[in-house]
Amino acid sequence: MTLLLTRSDLEGLLDAAGCLDALRRGFAAEPGEATARRVIGRLPGQGTATALLPGLVEGIPAYTVKVNAKFPGSRPALRGVVCLHDLGTGELLAQLDSATVTAWRTGLAAALGTHALARPGADTVAVIGAGAQAELVLRGLGELREPRGLTVCDLDAGRAARFAERHGSRLGVRADVVADPRAAVADAGIVVMATWARRPLLHAADVAPGTHITSLGADEPGKAELGADLLEDARVVVDDVPLAVEMGVLAEAGLDVKHAAGTLRDVLCNQVPGRVRTSEVTVYAPVGLPWQDLAVGWVAYRAAREAGAGTEFDFLS
């Protein structure tokens, strides 16, 4: 029997602290010999069909295959499934809503990267793009440090206002809404970007010394949030260097491997330093890796089995 887990199921099962812990263990685990693949197929119009496989983490007896439809003009913009298979037999253990899994694993992994690279005293946060991924970055960041100020910028002013009210109240801080990304980051120690931008929103002159930027938007060809001038001067950390050069933040800026200081795994395992100088601008710009789907999906699957949640379905009947 396959367990079907919807968005509401997952939201009731997952918690930020547990998922952060699972992602930390995933970053610390040995990468393994299997080659993960990220396949992006262009569709007519603005849509893409994306598959990430296999998701593998040392010590977890399962693997994932994720299939997403990504359409920027739709709400939600991402739809699909994460298939969780038994590692020994291939049995389809569960199918999980991929939009929820993707938001949780992307946002919380980004929270780990943000905390690792931002100055210890940085406590003012600017959010550009008030969507699901930014939601989870802030939830995760609240588990790791104490933000004292929030500024939100989004093309949809109503969505920005709701985001600011929701998180300002949750964090107990003043939350402002602005229309210009450059104004949003003027006094921010931490910047979180999660947009569909096709041209840079920020350049070097827009960002103060010592700022940390987490950029989640440059996750496939054609998307760009940060200018090449900013990236050239910053200390850039990614989740996978070849992917960053092929389709991520470095590709869109026309930069190569020498502009990557290392990966977040390197930083969290103390193999490379995250921040070298207090005054430098740091950037974390992930593409997203298949093993992260498994780390969060396995937490949800085990919690669902323990709670008796979800719906069982027999695809072989």
C-alpha positions, 0 to 999 in steps of 0.5 A: 500500500502506498501512503498519499500525503497532501499539503494539509497532511504534511503541514500537520506532520512537519515541524521546523526543528525536526526538519532542520535536524534532518537536513543538518544530518544530510549535509554531514553525511557522505555524498555516496557514489550515486550520481544525482540528476536534475532534468529540466524540460522546457514547455510551450510558454513559460512552464518547465517540467523538472525531475530530481532523482535519486534522492539518497541520504546515508542511513535512510532506507529509501530514495526519492524521485520528484517530478514538478510542473513549474509555471510562474503565472499559476497559483501555486506556481509549482505542482507535482509529487515526490515519490518515496521508494523502498531502497531495497525493493523499490516499493512505492512507500508514499507519494507526497505533495511536492510543492510542500516538500520543496518549500520546506526543504528549500526554505529550511536548508536556506535558513541553515545557510543564512545562519552559517554565513550571516554576521553573528550580530545580523538581526534585521531581515529583508525579504524580497519575494513573499512566497512559500519559500521565504515563509520557510526561511523565516520559520527556520531562521527563527529557530536559529537566531532572533530577528529584530526587524523585518522589511518585505518587498513583493510585486503583490503589495497585498501579499507583502502586507500579509506576509509582514503582518504574519511574521512580524506578529510571530517574531514580535518585531516591527515589519515594514512593507516597501515597493523597491528591492533596493530600499528593502535592503538598505538597512538589512543585515540579512536579505532573503530573495525568492523570486521569479526574476529574469534580470538582476534586482540587486547590484553591488552598489545596492548592498551595504558591507557585511550584508548576507544575501540568500538568493533562491531564485536562480535555480534554473536557466534564465533566472537571475536575482543578483548582478554579476558585479555583486557576485564578483565582489562577494563570497559566494557559497552554493549547494553544488558547484557544477550545477551553479555553473551550469544552470544556477547563480554563476551561469546567469552571471557569466561566472565560473567555478573560481567564483564559488568559495565552496558548498554549504556542505563544506561550510557546515563540515568546517572544510571551508570558512563561511565568512572571512571578514566582517565587512564582506558581502556573503551570498548563499545561492542554492539550486536544490539537491535531490537528497534534500527531498528525501531528508524532509520526505522521510521525516514526514513519512515516519511521522505519518506512519506513527500518527496514522495520517494520510490515505492508503492507496493500492496502485497495483490493485 
